[in-house]
Amino acid sequence: TQALNLGHEVRIATTDIPSDEGVVLVVEVLNDKSTYNTLELTSGRMAKVARGDIIVGALGHRQALFGYSGHLPESVKEGDIIQLLNIGGVLGICDSINPDKGKPFECRVLGVVLQFPYLGERIGVPARVGYQRLDYNVAVNTRNVPVVALAGTCMEAGKTAAACAIVSRMRHRGLNVHAFKATGVSLRRDILAMEDAGASKSMIFTDLGVVTTTAKTGPAITRALLSEMSQGDPDVIVFELGDGLLGAYGVEAILLSPDIRASLTSVVLSANDPVAAWGGVKLLRERFGIEPSVVTGPSTDNAVGVDIIRDQMGVPAFNAMTNGVALGDCVIDSLKLSPEKLAKSIVNQG
């Protein structure tokens, strides 16, 4: 809801509530939780949620292996009970839980937030997330800026940690980096971490009005964000594909799109273990025609995994947490930047 710039008081309607993805609701939290019990604020801070809290969230769905799975309700009216599906404020009907997260927060619908987009008119319309609407017909245009994509074998495979290590090293070497997240479920935490690592500009699919990505929306989002983030004279674009190569959020559809694939200069694979790394490399090569530049993630936590990946897959492997400089340098080398750009980065570094 960041784009709406909401205050502590909002106008709501209690009738004619659309049951569409991205519609912004006000709900009352009905229970307490001891785990997975925080909510990301528009500032990026995490706030603990308790019974009786009145919060704002957006309707959406989620299909998370290590979280909740849920869908959009067929209809929404005042007094309905729905669930909080993630710490980013996504609201829907929970279908399945993960034991580590416990049961979700139960929430009573109070109404839909109203926007007043027409100056001088008192007619409110249901508020929706995003700074702009997604254009499904947009063409990709990277303006010849090198692009690094981070894909993973599943969620929590270390993609964001790797992205931050790569961005940080690029900044150390004087490169101007723009970063974005193309797939997943709405949560700004990852792109804020990339900003903290040194990205000068960042975006997420939520900025285009999408709460949860799918195979339908994923390619269009990626084209739009690649084109948007290539503006402003970046030296490199780094983006994360949330979830895994075989997940439900559209990663496969993105990598199967020839125009997007052609725009990728380097692909980094994050894998949880050596077997996952083997399968991920095989998928990238055989299904998508992509040769990964490097493997990272928990599969590289020590020399055992690194050696297996290098010997059996023939791919460089570096751990983002313990060897982030080498990981970043490996990715930078894979970009084959022009001598002029590398010289500029040395000057900036100096």
N, C-alpha and C positions, 0 to 999 in steps of 0.2 A: 504493500500500500504506500510505499515511499513517494511515488509520483503524485499522490493525492494531497500531500502536505496537510494531513488532518491534524486538528488540535485535540484537546482533551474533551471538547464538547462537539458533537456532530448532530446533524439533522437526519432523522431516519423515517422511513415509511414502514408500516406494519402490514400493508396489503400489496397485492400484485408484485410479489418478490420473484424475480426471474431465477430459474434454476440453471444458470449458465456458468461455465468456467470463467473465473475472474471477477464475478459479482462480489462486491464487498459487503459483508454482514457484520452486525454487532451481536455478540452472543454473551451469555452469562455462563461462567464455568461452574459446574455442579459438584465436582469432587476434588479431592487432594491426591497427589501422587508423590512418591519418594524417589522415583527415577524418571528420566526423560520428562522433566517437569519445568522446563524453561521455554521462553518465547523470545525470538529475535525482535528487537525494537527497530524502528526505522533508522535509529542512530547506529545500529550495528551491535549495541550492547545486548546482553542476554539477561532477561528478567525472570525471576521465579514466579510461577503461576500458582494461585491458590483458589480454593473454593470461594465463590462469591465475586471473583474478579470479573470485570466487564472488559472484554477484549474485542478487537477488530481483526477479522481474517477474511480470506477470499475462498470462494468455492473452487474445488478442484478434486482431482483424483490422485492416487499414489499407488505405485507397485514396487515396493522396496523389499529386497531380500532380508535386510537387517533392520527393518522397521515395520511400519504398518502398511497394509494393503487396503485400499478403499476406493469407492466410486462416488460420482456425483449423485445426489438424490434426484428422483424423478420430479419432485416438486418441493417447494419450500414455503412454509407459512409460519407466522408468529407462534411461538410455543413449541415448535418441532425440536426434537432432540437429535443432534448430529455430533460428530466427533472431530477433535483436533488431530489431524493426521501427521503433522510434523512440527518441528520447532520454528518453522518459517511462517506459521499461521494459516496453513491450508486446511480447509474445513470440508468434510464429506461424511459418507457413511462407511464406517470401518468394517471390512470383510474378514481380515485376518491380522493377528498380532504376532510380534516376535517376543518370546519369553523374556529376553533381556530388557525389553522396554516396558513390560507390564501392560495393563489395559490403558487405553487412551483417555484423555480428558473428555468427559461428557459435557456438552454445551447446549444450552437452551437458546433458540433463536429469538432475538428481541426485535430485529427489523433489518432493513437494508439501508446502507448509507446513501444519502442523496447528494448529488452534485448539482450545482447551479451554473451551467456553462454559458447561459445566455444573459448578457449584461442587461440589467434592468428588469428581468423577468423573475418571478417567484416560483416558476415551475421547475421542480427538481426532477432529476433523472437518476436511476440507479447507478451508483459509482462502480467503476471497473478498474482493475489494476493496469499499470503500464503508462509510459510516456507517449506511446504511439501504438498504432495497430499494425499487426504483422501483414506484410504484403507477400502473398503467396507467389506472385509472378516476378519477384525481384531477381535480377541476374547478379551473379557473383562478379565482383571487380576488386581485386586486391591491390591494384595499382603497382604491381610488381614488387610488393612488399613480401619478404620471406615469411612463411607461416609455419609455426610449430603446433602440432595437435597432440594432446595427451589423451590416450585411450587406456582403458583398464579391463581386467578380466572380470571384475564386478565392482560394486560399491565398496568403499573402505579398502581399496587396494593401494592407496598412497598417491593418487593422482594429484591432489592439491598440494601435498608436501613437495612432490617433484616439480610441479609448476612453480611453486614459490622459490625453490632452490635454483631453478633455471633462470627465472626472472631476476633473482638477486645477483646471480653471476653475470648475467647480461648487463645489469646496471653497473656492476663493478668494472666491467670492461667498456663502459661509456655508451652503451646502446640505449636508445629510447624505445621502450617496450609498451605496447598496448595489449590488454588481456581481456578475455571474456570467457563466460561459461555458456555452452551451447545447449546442453541437455540436462535433464534431471527434474527435480521438484523444487519449487521456489524457496530459496534461502540465499541471502547475500553474503553469508560468512566466507565462502570460498573466494569470491572476487575481492572482498575486503582484505583477505589475507594476501592476495596477489598485489593489491595496492600497497600494503604494508611492506611487501618484498621489493617494491620499487616500480611497479607498473604506473605509468603516468596517466593512463586512462583505462577505465574498465566498464564493462556492461554485462548484463545477464539477460537471458531470454524473457524474464519477467518484465523487463523494460519495454518489450514488444507486446505486452498484454497476455502472455502465455503463462499460466500457473504451473502446468505440468506438461512436459514435451511428449510427443508421440512420433511414430513413424511418418505421420502425415505432416506434422509441423516442423520436425527436426531439420530437414534439408532447407526449407525456406528460412528458418531462423538462422541457420549457419551462413547461408548466402547473404542475408541482410546484415548480420553482425560482422562478417568478414569485410563487406563493402563499407560499412560504417566505421569500423575500427582502422581501416587503411587510410582514413583521412587524418590530417594533422601531422603528417610527415614522420610516422614511426619508422624505426629501423627494422623492427621485428614485431609480428603479432603472435602471441601465445594464447591458445585456447584449450579449455578442458571439455572433454566429452563425459558428462556425468553418467554414472552407472557403468555397465559393462558392455562388451562387444555383442553379447547376446541378450541384453536387457530389453525392457519394454519402452524405453524412452526415446528411441529413434536413432541410436548410434549406428546400427546396421544400415538403415536407410540412407544416412548421411554418407557413410563410407562407400556405399554402392552408387552414389551419384557421381558420374564421370567429371562434371565440371568442378565439383568440390574437391574430388580426389586430385584433379590436375592442379589445384591451387595449393596443395600441401607440399611444403618443402621438406619437412621432417616430421616423423611420427614417433612418439615415445610411448612405450607400452609399460604400464604398471601392473605387476602380477603379485598375487599373494604367496605363491610357492612355485618351485621349479616346474611341477606338472602343469600348473596354470600358465606359467610362462611359455612352456612348450606348446600348449594348446592355443594360446593367444598369438604367438608367432606364426603358427601354422594357419590359423584363421586369417590373419593379416595377409600372409603370402598367397594362400590358395583361394580364398573367397574374395578378397578385395584387391589383390594385386599390389600390395603395399609391402615394402621392405622396411621394417622398423629400424630406426637409427640406434636405439639403445633400449635396454630393459632396466626397469627400476622397481621399487616397491619392496614389500616384506620378503620377496623371493631373493633379494640381494642383501639381507640383513647381516650375513657374514660370508666368508670366503667360500664356504661349501656351495651355497646357491649361485654365487657369482661364477665359480668354476664350471658348474653344470651348464649354466646358460651359455657361457662363452664356448665351451667345448662341444656341447651337443647341438646348439642352435646357430653357432657362428655369429652371435650378436654381442656387441659390447654390453657390459652390465655394470652399473654403479648405483650405490645406495644414496638416496637423497639426503638422509639424515647425517650419515657419517662421512660422505664423500661428495657433498653437493657441488664443490668447485669442479671436480673432475666430471661430474654429470653435466654441469652447465657448459664446460669447455667442449665436451663431446658433442653436445647439441649445437653449439655455435660453430664448431668445425663442420658439422653436417650441412650447414646452411650455405657453405661456400660463398661467403660474403666477398664483395669486391674489395680489392686492395685499398680503394679510396675510403670505403665505409669502415674497414678495419683500422685504417690510419686515423680516421676521424675519432673512432672509439678510443684509440690510444691517446690522442690529444685530449679528449674529454676526461679520460681516466687520470692523465697527468695533471 
